[in-house]
Amino acid sequence: MQGRLVIYYSLGCLEGFLGLTAYFRDLVKGYAALKKPLHDLLCMVDIPSGTKKAAYQRIMKAHKLQPHWKEEHTATFINLKA
């Protein structure tokens, strides 16, 4: 059975994925440059200063990625996942 490609639909899910991959950043050469396209998606959202954790998570989950997701993001995702 081939592995399925899971595309994250919210910034909250993408943030979780990047958090997991960051655990192994010492094992991935050029990790910071590799994750940059996905990390740039996280920076799209304006989070007001002083936002509490629950509100932050709600904002991140509500922001959908589909209109912003490009082939470059898919390639980066696959490289990090592999």
N, C-alpha and C positions, 0 to 999 in steps of 0.2 A: 504494500500500500504506500503510495506516495504521500509525502507531507503536504498539507494544504497551506496555502498562503493566507494568513489572517491579516486583513487590513484593519487598522484601528479607526474607529469612526468618531472618537472624541479625543480631545486633548488629555483628558484624565487617563484614558487607557494608554495613550502614547507615552505619557509621562511615567506611568508604571513600567512600561517596556524599557524605556531608557534607564530607569532606575535599576532594573535587573541587569541590563547589559553593562552598566557602570561598575557593577560588582566585579566584572571580569576585565576591566579596562587595562589592567597591567599586562594582560595576556594578549591584547589586541594592539598590534603596532599601528600608530597613528589614529588611535581611538577618537581623540577630540576632533580631528579633521573629518573622520568618517561619519561621526554622528551629527555634524553641523547642520546638514539640511533638515534633519528631523528636529533638532533643537531649535532651529529658526522658527519652526511652526509653533513651538511653545511660546516663543517671544511675541507672537502676534496679538495676544490677548492683553488688554489693559487691566491689571489687577490694582485696585486702589490700595494705597498704603493703609496699614492697620486692619486689613481684611482678616477675619477669623478663619480658622481651618475649615469649618463646615461650609462657609460661604465660598472660600477658595475652591474647594472640591466641587461645589455646585456649579461655579462658573466654568471650571475646566471641563466638567462632564457635559455641560450645555453647549459648549463650542464645538461644532461639527467640523470635521476635517475634509469631507468629501469635495467641497468646492476648491480647496487649496491643494489637495493631494495631486502630485505630478509623477511622471515616470521616474524622475530623479529620486523621489522619496521612496518609491517601490524598490529601486536598486539599492539604496542605502539600507532599507529595512532588511532586504535579503542578505546583504553583506554582513550586517550585525547579527542576524539570526543564525547564519551558517557557522 
